Amino acid sequence: MTRYLILLTGLLALPSLAANVVIFRGAGTCDGCPEAVGKLLQQQHHRVSYVDEHTLSAQRLRGATLYVQPGGSDDIDETLQALQPAQVQALRRFVANGGHYLGICAGAYLAARYSDRAAATPAFGLLAIDELHAEVADPAPSLLPMRWGKQVRRVYNQSGPHMGTTPPAGASVLARYQASGRIAALGSRYGKGRLLLIGPHFEADADWYRSDGLTLQYGLNTDLFYRALAWLPLPAAVR
């Protein structure tokens, strides 16, 4: 009996395999975007909490594994104007010290050095690219052909960015838009941490497609969300 109690105590003492994930759900995010990402991460049994422009802080990021900046409005300055410089600096320090950043659509735009290079409007400054631009400059949702390895998928896109044709030094290209060959999903580094930037919405569920009049004949792309997430060294996922 004692031997079994020792074994049980040892198992209980093992570190949790779940990551602590902080998702921004504040100014400039689109309805349902933070929750869609949160749902997929919770399905892997990661611990999810939400912050906004009032609660994002170095303290809230302490102990987190991953910060998520989800999709948002057509104007990423809505988020930048709501955040204080100290909050942006706390986010940079979080990633530089080994935390990870997932930016989807607007969240990818925000990772660049500037939201508007000509106006010298700074963004988060995590990615070694001055400014990102839309693959298709049309706010209407559409399905764009994207190539992941040898596979072509049609992905939900809503003015999502591209990351150019040549990645920054040390970055890894995960996917490219088929028509232009420009980068649709990218893994990069900032200090000790990693960035995962995704232009399209891999997290979009069937309700998104139906409400926007998009066909479901090509299927959803949540499997690509998990494949992309593998770029980040999160604790082993439970599926």
RAQUIKA-V252389 format. One record per backbone hydrogen bond with DSSP energy under -0.5 kcal/mol. NH is the residue of the N-H (numbers start at 1). CO is the residue of the C=O. Records with the same first field share a line. If there is no record, write none. Layout:
NH=CO, CO
This chain:
5=1
6=2
7=3
8=4
9=5
10=6
11=7
12=8
13=9
14=10, 11
21=19, 47
22=66
23=21, 49
24=68
25=51
29=26
30=71
33=30
34=30
36=32
37=33
38=34
39=35
40=36
41=37
42=38
43=39
44=41
45=42
46=41
47=19
48=46
49=21
51=23
55=52
56=52
61=57
62=58
64=61
65=20
66=20
67=100
68=22
69=102
70=68
73=28
76=74
78=75
79=76
80=76
81=77
82=78
83=79
87=84
88=84
89=85
90=86
91=87
92=88
93=89
94=90
95=91
96=92
97=93
98=95
99=94
100=65
101=194
102=67
103=101, 196
104=69
105=198
107=104
108=105
109=105
110=106
111=107, 108
112=108, 109
113=129
114=130
115=121
116=121
120=117
121=116
122=120
123=113
124=110
125=112
126=111
127=111
129=127
133=162
135=160
136=160
138=136
142=157
144=142, 155
146=153
147=176
148=146, 151
149=147
151=148
153=146, 151
155=144, 153
157=142
159=138
162=133
163=183
167=165
171=168
172=187
174=172, 185
175=185
176=147
177=182
178=145
179=145
181=177
183=164
184=175
185=175
186=197
187=172
188=195
190=193
192=96
193=95, 190
194=99
195=188
196=101
197=186
198=103
199=184
201=156
202=200
204=201
208=205
209=205
210=206
211=207
212=208
213=210
214=209
219=216
224=221
225=221
226=222
227=223
228=224
229=225
230=226, 227
231=228
232=229
234=232
238=44
239=237
